[in-house]
Amino acid sequence: MEVKIEKSWQEVLQDEFDKPYFGLLTDFVRREYQTKIIYPPAKLIFNAFDLTPINSVKVVIIGQDPYHGEHQAHGLCFSVNDNVAFPPSLVNIFKELERDLSLPFPKSGNLERWAKQGVFLLNATLTVEAGKAGSHQYKGWEEFTDRVIKELSERREHIVFMLWGSYAQKKGAVIDSKKHCILKSVHPSPLSAYRGFIGCGHFGLANEYLKRVGEEPIQW
């Protein structure tokens, strides 16, 4: 099956696109876009891949679902478009950046600037119906993104994986901890952020690790 995605990812994942489940997933997603309001815009489903080729990945952050409000989702987990109010989890991410690295709150919640530096912002599910959180779960996206994480773990080394919350930690179970740096904490959601996300120091730890293995740190 022909999928419009960045070339290096296309090569790594082509056999996944050819599997029967992915054909069913594609049919489902296409029907949804034709009949409902779905986020992100169809051309941005693989935005995380397009902005961060596989050999550029330095850090992986795993989210669960795209935002389901108008103008929010644009294919990068936790990120929103310019001129969109920061969702609560993103506010807590910026609070931890301020605490950890003394970085002021940015004017925009658009994290493309991270993606272009090698921060792969991957949601487990890549599409969602407007106003219906989790509406595209268990349709095949999770199987696809499990493969993506497995390929990153096997093909690359010295990646920092940030696993925030139990969902991301289960999804990250395939990562080889001997080759990569795995950082775990609770989720940045307001329900859990003050039970360990605020204070986790992940952004500073990621940069220390990257410097240690000879990589440029991220300008968070």
C-alpha positions in Angstrom: 0.0 0.0 0.0 1.2 3.5 -0.9 1.4 5.7 2.2 2.6 9.4 2.1 5.3 9.5 4.7 8.9 10.6 5.0 11.2 8.5 2.9 13.3 6.8 5.6 10.2 5.8 7.5 8.6 4.6 4.3 11.5 2.2 3.8 11.5 0.9 7.3 7.7 0.4 7.6 6.7 -0.6 4.0 6.0 -4.2 5.0 3.8 -2.9 7.8 1.8 -0.9 5.3 1.3 -4.1 3.3 -0.2 -6.1 6.2 -4.0 -6.8 6.1 -4.7 -5.0 9.4 -3.2 -1.8 8.0 -5.5 -2.0 4.9 -8.5 -2.3 7.2 -7.2 0.6 9.3 -6.8 2.8 6.2 -10.3 2.0 5.0 -11.7 2.8 8.4 -9.8 6.1 8.7 -10.7 7.2 5.1 -14.5 6.6 5.8 -14.2 8.5 9.1 -12.7 11.6 7.3 -15.4 11.4 4.6 -18.3 11.3 7.1 -17.2 13.1 10.3 -14.8 15.7 11.7 -11.5 14.0 12.4 -8.3 15.3 13.9 -5.6 16.0 12.9 -6.2 17.2 9.3 -5.5 14.2 7.1 -2.3 15.6 5.6 -0.8 15.8 9.1 -1.5 12.3 10.3 2.2 11.4 9.9 3.5 14.8 10.8 5.8 13.4 13.6 7.4 11.1 11.0 7.8 13.8 8.4 9.5 16.2 10.7 11.8 13.7 12.4 13.3 11.1 10.0 14.3 7.8 11.7 18.1 8.6 11.8 17.4 12.0 13.3 15.6 10.7 16.4 17.3 11.6 19.6 14.4 11.7 22.0 11.0 9.9 21.9 8.0 11.1 23.8 5.0 8.8 23.7 1.4 10.2 24.0 -1.9 8.3 23.7 -4.4 10.1 21.6 -4.5 13.3 19.5 -6.3 16.3 21.0 -9.9 16.2 20.0 -10.7 19.9 20.1 -10.9 22.3 17.1 -7.5 23.5 15.8 -5.5 21.7 18.4 -4.0 18.5 16.9 -1.4 18.7 14.2 0.2 15.2 14.4 2.6 15.7 17.3 1.8 14.4 20.7 1.2 17.1 23.4 1.7 19.8 20.8 -0.9 22.3 19.6 -1.0 24.8 16.7 0.2 28.4 17.1 -2.4 30.7 18.8 -4.2 27.8 20.5 -4.5 27.8 24.3 -2.2 25.3 26.0 -4.0 22.1 27.2 -3.5 21.2 30.9 -0.8 18.5 30.2 1.2 20.9 28.1 1.0 23.6 30.8 2.6 21.1 33.2 5.3 20.1 30.7 6.2 23.8 30.4 6.1 24.1 34.3 8.6 21.3 34.6 10.8 22.9 31.9 10.7 26.1 33.9 11.5 24.3 37.1 14.2 22.0 35.6 16.0 24.3 33.2 14.8 27.8 34.2 13.1 28.1 30.8 10.3 30.7 30.5 6.9 29.7 29.3 7.0 29.9 25.4 4.5 32.0 23.6 3.3 29.0 21.5 2.5 25.4 22.4 3.6 24.3 18.9 6.4 21.8 19.5 7.6 21.6 15.9 10.8 23.3 17.0 11.5 20.2 19.2 10.6 17.7 16.3 13.0 19.4 14.0 15.8 18.9 16.5 15.1 15.1 16.8 12.3 14.9 19.4 9.9 12.3 18.0 6.5 13.2 19.3 4.5 10.0 18.8 0.9 9.3 19.7 -0.1 5.7 20.1 -3.2 6.4 18.1 -2.8 8.8 15.2 -6.4 10.0 14.6 -9.5 10.9 16.7 -13.1 12.0 16.1 -13.9 15.6 17.2 -15.0 15.7 20.8 -14.6 12.0 21.3 -11.4 11.0 23.1 -10.2 7.5 22.3 -12.7 7.1 19.5 -10.0 5.6 17.1 -8.4 3.3 19.6 -8.2 -0.4 18.9 -8.6 0.0 15.2 -5.0 -0.9 14.3 -3.0 2.3 15.1 -1.6 0.8 18.3 -0.2 -2.2 16.4 1.4 0.2 13.9 3.0 2.4 16.6 4.2 -0.6 18.5 6.2 -1.6 15.4 7.6 2.0 15.1 8.9 1.8 18.7 10.4 -1.6 18.1 12.2 -0.4 15.0 13.6 2.6 16.8 14.8 0.3 19.6 16.4 -2.2 17.3 17.9 0.0 14.5 19.2 2.9 16.6 21.1 3.3 19.9 21.4 6.1 22.5 17.9 7.4 22.2 16.2 8.9 25.2 12.7 7.5 25.7 10.4 9.5 27.9 7.6 7.3 29.2 5.1 9.4 31.0 2.3 7.4 32.7 1.4 3.7 32.8 0.1 3.6 29.2 3.4 4.9 27.7 5.4 2.6 30.1 3.5 -0.5 28.9 3.9 0.6 25.3 7.7 1.1 25.9 8.1 -2.4 27.3 9.9 -3.5 24.0 12.6 -0.9 24.3 16.2 -2.3 24.9 17.4 -0.6 28.1 20.9 -1.7 27.4 21.1 0.5 24.2 18.9 3.4 25.2 18.1 5.7 28.1 14.6 5.2 29.5 13.1 7.9 31.7 9.8 7.1 33.5 7.4 9.2 35.5 3.7 9.7 36.0 1.7 11.5 33.3 1.8 15.3 33.1 -2.0 15.5 33.3 -3.4 17.6 36.2 -4.6 14.4 37.8 -1.1 13.1 38.3 1.5 15.8 37.5 2.1 16.7 41.2 2.7 13.1 42.1 6.0 13.0 40.3 6.0 14.6 36.9 6.8 18.0 38.4 10.2 17.4 39.7 11.1 14.5 37.4 14.0 16.5 35.7 13.6 14.6 32.5 14.6 17.4 30.2 17.9 18.1 31.9 18.6 14.3 32.2 17.9 13.8 28.5 20.4 16.6 27.6 23.0 15.2 30.0 22.7 11.8 28.4 22.8 13.2 24.8 26.0 15.1 25.6 27.5 12.0 27.2 27.0 10.0 24.0 28.3 12.8 21.8 25.0 14.2 20.6 23.9 17.8 20.5 21.5 18.5 23.4 17.9 19.7 22.7 17.1 23.4 22.8 13.9 22.9 24.8 
